[in-house]
Amino acid sequence: MKKENLVPLFKVEDVGGVVYMVTNNIINYLIIIMTLSNVLKWPDDIVYGYVIPGISVGLFLGGLYYAYMGYKLSKKENRADVTAIPSGVSTPAMFVMLYGVVVPLNYALEDPKLAWSASMAACLIGGFVEFCGGIVGPWIKNNVPRAALFGTVAGIGFVWMATQGLFDVYADPIVGLPILIVAMLGFFGGYLFPKKIPPLLVALVGGIVYALALGRTSINFEGVGLYTPNPVTAIQNLVNGFVVVIPYLTAIIPVEIYNVIETVDNVEAANVAGDDYSVRETSFVNGICTMISALFGGIIPNSIWLGHAGLKKSGTGIGYSIISAVILLLAGVFGLFTFLNNLVPRSVCAVTFLWCSIVMVAQAFKECKVKHYAAVGIAMIPPFADYIFSEVTGALGVMNVFTEIQASGLNEYTIEMTDKLVNGGVMWEGIPAVKSGAILVGVVLGTLTVYIIDNRLDRVALTLFVGAALSFFGLIHNAQMGIFPTSPFVIGYIVSGILALALHFSHKNKKLLEIEEDFEYV
C-alpha cells in the first residue's frame, strides 16, 4: 500500500507565512481604522465594536478553509510541498472599497451610523457578487486576456498604494526613510538578517521602537477589551442600509467584479507556482465569508492575496493560514488594533503599500507576453481617473463645492465649475467619465488593445459591443445604474464596434488593410 505523503499541519517554515499574513493584515486594519475614525469620524462603538470584529470573523473562517483546501490538494496529489493560498484584506480592494464606496456614502448621507449600515449592505451585495464569481470566474480566466486583468490591478495598486506609500514616507522622513531602506533590503534585494530574519520584520519592530523613542507613537491600552459583535443588531442596521445603498450599485458592483478578477488572477498565479487550486471553489468561499462578515458588521470583502509563489519558494505549508486566522480573530475581538493604531507609525504601513504595489506592477509585465505590454500600460490608466476625481472633489469639498449628477449621467460639477477647472489648467475633461466604473473600463481597454496587437479585429468589435452593453446599463461611464440607450458612450462604442467589424472583413478580403511584416510597435 502506497504511503501517503501529506503536508504537515504545522512546520517551522510556516513562521514566515504567519509574519507575512499577520503583519500585512494588521497594516490594512490600521488603514481601515484611521480612515473610519480619523477621516470619517465614525464612533468607536461602530469601528471597534462591529467593523473590526466583523472583518476578523470573515478572515478567520476564510483562513481555516484555505488551509483545508491545501490539505485536500496534498491528499489528492499525494505530496507534502503544498502551500495554502494566502488570504486577507486585499490592499487594492480595500482602498477601492473605502474610497470608492464607503467614503462617498459617508459624505452623501452625513450620518456615520447610516453610512455604516449602507456599507454593510454594500459588503453583503459584494459577497454575493464574489460568490457568483465562482460561476463566471473560470470563463473570465479563459476568455479575458491576462494583460487586461493584470494591468487593471497594477493600475489600482500603483495609483492608490504606491503614491500614498511614498508620500507617507516623506511626510516624516526621519522615521520613514530608515524604515523604507531596511524593508527594501528584503523586498527588492533578497537580503536576510542572521537566522534568516526577514528585513520586513526588522523594519516593523525596529520602526516601532524607533518611533517610540522619538515620541512619534505611544503605548496606550485605552480601548483594549472584549468586543463581541451582536449579529442581531448588525443585521437590523444592515436591513436599513439596503434602503439607501441601491443608487450606489454602480460603484459597488465594479469593485466586487474587481475582487472576482483579483481572485482569478491570484489563483492563476498559485496554479503557475505549482498548486492547482479551483477558481470556482475559492470564489465561493470568498463570497460566503464576505457575506458572513457583513452579518457581523464588516464592510470590507475577503480576498485572495498575491504572494503565493514567494511563500511556496520559502517552504511554507498550510499551518500558517490557521495560526494567522486565529491571531486575527483574537486581535479583532479583544480590540488590540486600538493599541496597535497608537503604537505603529504610518511609515510601517507605507513601506508595505509601496512594496505590494510595485510588485503588482512588475508582475503585470512579467506574467504577460512582451508584445502585450502596451495593453498592460493602457489598462493601468483608468484608475488614475478615479484617483484624480477623488483628490479634486475632496479638495473642493473642503470649500463646500460638491459634485452632482448631470443630465449626461455623470457625477460631476456644474458647467460653470467645470469650465473654471479646465480654464485653470486642471486635468478634468473626461475624468468623471473614465472614473465611473474605472475597473471595467480598464479591462475593456486592455482587452481590445490585446486583440489589436494580435490582429483580431473581430474580437476588438466584440469587446467594443461589450463596452456598449456595460454603458447601456450604467455599469461604466455613469454615476448610477439604469438604462441609458441614448448615452454618447453607448453610441461611441457601437459606432467603433461597427467600424472594427467593417475593417475586419475588409482585411480578411484584402481590400483595404494589410499587416506590415515583422511589425513591432516599440
N, C-alpha and C positions, 0 to 999 in steps of 0.2 A: 504493500500500500504506500502510495506516494506521500511523503511528509509535507504538511502544509507549511509554507514559508510566509507567515503573516507579519505585517508591520507591527512593531511593539506598541503597546498603548502609550508608554512614555519612554523617552530616551534622552540622553544628555544633549543631543543636537536640538531638541525642542526648545531649549532655553533661548536660543536666538530668535526662534519664531515667536515666543512669548514677548520678548523685548520689542520685536517689530510690530506685533499687533497691539499690544497694550500701550506702548508709547505713542504710536501714531493715532490710535483711537482716543487717547487722553487729550492729545493736541486738538483733535477735531471737537471733542466735548468742550474744551476750553473756548474754542471759537464760537460754538453754539451759545455757551453761557455768556460770553462777552457781547455777542450780538443781541441776544434777547434781554439781558439785564442792563447792559451799559448803553446800547444804542436805542433799543426799542422801549426800554424802561418797563419790562414785564415784571410783575411782583414775584418775590422769591417763592411763594407758595405754589405758583404755577411752574416756574422754571425748575426748582429743586424738588418739588412735591409730585410733579406729574411728567414734565417733558423729559428730564434726565432719567428717572427710573423707567419710564415707558420705553425710551430708546434702548436702555440696558436690557430690558426683558426680551426685546426683539433680537438683539445681538447675542444674548445668552442662548436662546433657542436655536438661532442660526449656527452659532459656533459648534454646538453639540451635534447638530445634524450633519454639518460638513465633515466633522470627524467620523461620523458613522458612514458617510459616503466614501471616505478614504478607506475605512475598514472593509466595506463591501468590495471596493475595487481591488484591494490587496487580496482578498479571498478569491475573487473571480479570476484574477490573473496569476495567483499563487506567487506573489513577490512581495518582499518586505520594504522595497525602496519607494513606497507610495507617500506622497505629501498631501495633506489635507489642503483644500483650496482656501486661500485666505479671504476673510470677510470682515466687515465692519461698517463704519460710517465712511462712505466714499467722499473724499475731499471735493472733487469736482461736483458730484451730485449734491453734496451738502451746500456748497456755495450757490449752485443754481437754484436749489430749493429755498434757501434762506433769502437770497436777493432777488430771485425771480418770482417767488410766491409769497413767502411769509412777510417780508418787508413791505411789498406793495399792499398786501392785505391789511397790515397794521396801520399804514398811513391812510388807507381808504376808509377803514372802519373807525379809526380813532378810539378804539376800545380794546385794551390788551386781552381781556377775557374772551371777548367775541372773536378777536383775531386768532387767539389760541384755539378756540372751538372750530373756526374755519380751517385752520392749519391742520388740525387733527382729521377733519373731513377730507382735506386735500391728500393727506398721507394715506388714509384708508382707500380713497379712489386710486391713488398711485399704486398701492399694494395690489389692487385688483388688476390694474394695467400690467404690473410686473407679472402677476400670475398668468394673465393672458399671453404674456411674452413667451411663456413655456410652450404655447401653441404655435406662435409665429416665429419664435427665436431661431429654430433650425432653418426656416425659409430665409430669414434675414441673413443668417450666416452663409447660406449657399448662393444668395442672389444679389446682395448688396456688396459692391466692391469694398475690399478691405481698406483701400486708401480713403474712401469716403467716411467709413466708420472711424478709423484711427485718426484721420485728420480733424474731424469734428471734436473728438475727445481731446486731442492735443491742443486745439484752439482754445477750448474752455479752460484747460489746465494752465496754459500759458498766460492767458489774459487775466484770469481771476486769481491764480495761485502764485505764479512766478513773479508777477508785478507786486502783489501785496507782500510776498515774502521778502523780496529785495528792499522794498520801501520800508518795511518794518525793521529790517536790519539797520538801515541808515537813519531811521528815526532816533535810534540810540546807539551810535556806532561804538561807544566804549564797551558796551555789553555785547552788541550784536556781531561785530566783526570777528572777535576772537571765537565766539561760538560757531559762526559760519565757517571759519577756516578749519577748525577741528572737525566739524561734521563733514566738510567736503573731502577731508583726507580719506574717509571711508566711502563716501558716496561716489566719488569720481576717481580716487587714486588707488583704492583697494588696500589701503594701509590697515593694520591691526595693532593694537597695543598689546603688551605682554599678556600671555594666556588667552590670546585671541579675543580680547575685549574689543567690541566694535566702537569706532570713534563716535558714532551717534550716541551711545550710552554715556561716553565720557563727556560729550558736549552737553547732554541733557543734565547729568548730575553735576558736572563742573560748572555749567552755566547757571544752575540754580544756586550753588554755593557762592559763585562769583557775584551774582545779582544780589544775594542776601548781604554779602559783605559790603557792597556799595550802597545798600539801602534802597535798591530799586524794587525789591519784593519783601514780603513779610510772612511770618508764620502766624496764622490766625485760624483758630479752631471754631470760630463762630459759624454756626450753620451746620456743623457736623452733627448728625443724629440719625434717627431711623425714619426713612421716607418710604412708606408703603402706599403706593397709589391706589385709590379706590376706583376700580373699574366701573362701578355703577355711576359714580359722579362723572367720571371721564366720558362715559357713553352718553350721559344726559347732555353734557356740553357738546359732544360730537354731533348729536342729532340737531342741536341748534345751529351748528356750523354749516350743515348742509344747505340751510336756507339761504345763506349769503355767499357760499363758495361757488355756486353754479356759474356765474359770469366769468370766473377766473379759470375755467377749464382750459381755455386756450393757452394758458401758461402752465397749468398743471400737467396736462397730458403730454406735451412735448418733453417736459422734464422727465417724466416716467418712461417715455419712449427712449430718451437718452439712457436712462438707467437700464432698460432692457438691452440696448445696444452695448452699453458698457459690460453687462453680464456676458453677452455673446462674445465680445472681444476678449475678455479676460479668461473665460472658459476655453476659448480657442487657443489663447496663449498657454494655458495649462496643458491642453492636448498636445501642442507643439513641444512642450517640455517633457512629455512622456507619460502624463497621467490623463487617461481618456475619460473625462467626466461628461455627463449628459447635460447639454444646454437646457433641455426641457425640464429635467428634474430640478436643476439648480434654480431656474426661473420660478418654478412652482414654489420652492422653499422660500426664495427671496420674497415673493408676493405674500405668502401666508404669514411669514414672520413680520413683515411690514404691517400687515393688517392687524395682527395681534398687538404690535407695538402701539398702533394708533388707538386701540381699545383701552390701553393703559395710560394714554396721554401723550404718546410720542408724536413727533411731527416730521422726523427725518427718516427716509427709507433705508432698509438694509441693502447692502451692496456687496458684490464680489470685487475683490481688490486685485490690483496689479501686484506683481512681485512673486508669483508662484515659482517662476524659473529660478530666482535667486534663493528662495527657501529650499527648493529641491536640490540645488547645487551644494548647499551647506549641509545637506543630510537631514533636514527637518522632517518629522513624521506627521502623526495625527494628534499627538497628545497636547501640542501647543495650542490647538484650537479649543480643546476642552478647558485647559488651565486659563487661557485668556478669557473665555466666556464666563467662567466663574468669577474671575477678578473684576471684570467689567460690571457684572451684576451686583457684586458686593459694593463696589465703588459707587454705583448709582443709587442703591438702596440706602446706604449709610451716609450719603451726602459728602463723600470725600472729594468730589470735584469742586466744592466750595473752597475747601482747604487748598487744593491744587491751583485754583484760579488766582489765589493770593500769592502762591509760592512760585509758580513757574513764570519766568519772564516771557514776553511776547516773542523775543528773538528765537527761543526754542521752537515755538510754533512756526516761525518764519522760515527757518532753515529747512524744515520738513516740507513746507509748501514748495520752496524753491527746488528742492531735490526731486520731489514727486512730479512736479510739472515738467521739469527739464527731461526727466526720464521718459515721461509720456510723449514729449515731442520727439526725442531720439528714437523711441520705439516705433512711433508712427512711420518714420522714414526707414528704419532698419527692417521692419517686417513687411514692407511693401516693395514692389518692383521699382527699380531705378526710374524706369520710364513713366511711372505713375507719381513721381514726386510732385509734379505740378498739381495733380489732383489733391494731394495731401495739403499743399500750401493753400489752395483755393478753399478747401473745406474748413481751414482754420480761421478764415476771415469773418464769417457771420457772428461768432461770439464776441468779436470786438465791438460790433454794433450794440450788443446788449450791455457791454461794459461802458461805452461812451454814453449811451442813453441813461444808464443809472447814475453816472457821475454828473452829467449835465442837469438832469432833473433833480438830483439830490442837492446840488449847489443852489439851483434856483428855488427849490422847495424851502430852503432856509429863509429866503426872502418872500415866502408865501406866494410864489408863482408856480402853479401846478399845471399838469397836463390834463387834457380832456379828450374824450373820444370824438373825433371829427366825422364828418359825413363820409369820408373815404373809408371809415372803419378803423383807422389807425389811432393809437393813443399818442397824441402829440399836442403841441401848443396851438394857440390861435394863429391865424395867418400873420397878424401883426408881430407877435412874438417870434414866430419862425423867421420872418424877414429880418428882425433885429439880430437873431443868432447868426443867420447866414451873412448878413452885411457886416457883422462884427468879426467875421473870419472863423467862426466856429464850424467844425465839420458836422453838419446836421442833416442836410438834404439826403433822403434815402435811409437815414439811420433808423427812424421809427419803423419803416417798412421791413428792414432786414432784422431788426431786433425782435419783432413779433414772430415767434417760432424759429428763432435763430438756429437751434439744433437741427431741426428738419431742413431748414434752408441750406445749412452746411452739407448735409447728407445728399440733398438733391444736386447741388452744385458740384460736389466731389464726384458723384456718380456719373453725371453727364460728361465731366471732364475725362474720366477714365474711358468712357465709351468713345469719345472723340479721339483720344490717343490710340485706342485700339481699332479705330476706323470702323466703328459700328454705329452709323448714323441712325439706323432703325431703332437701336436701343436708346440713343440720345432722344429721339422723338418720344419714345415710350416714357422716359424719365420726365420730359417736359410735360407730358399729359398727366403724369402723377402729380407734378407740381401744380398744375391747373386744378386738379381734384382737391388737393390739400388747401389751396387758396379758396376754392368754391365753398368749402365747409369752414373756413376761417381758422384752420389749424396753423397756417402761416400767413404773414403779412396782415393780420387783423388782430385787434385788441380783444375781440370776443368771438366765440364760436357762433355759427349761424349759417345762413345760406346767402351767398354773395355772387349771384350769376353775372352781374354787370361790373364786378371788380376789375380794375385795369390790370391787376396781376393775373387774374384768370384769363383775360383776353390776351395778355402778353405771352403767357405760357402756351396757350393754344396756337396762336399765330406762329410762335417759334417752333412748336412741335410739328405743325404742318410744313413749315419751311424745311426742317431737318428731314422729314419724311420725303419731301419732294427731291431734296438733294441726294438722299439715299438712293432713290430709284434712278435718278439722273446718273449718279456714279456707277450704279450697277449696270446700267445700259451704256456706259462710257460715252454719254452725250455731252456732259458739262464738266464733271470733276474727274480728276485723276490724282493719284497719290504719288508724291515725289519719292523716288527711290532712296533708300538709306537715310530717310529724314530723321533728324534729331532736333528737338526744339532748344537744346542748350548747346 
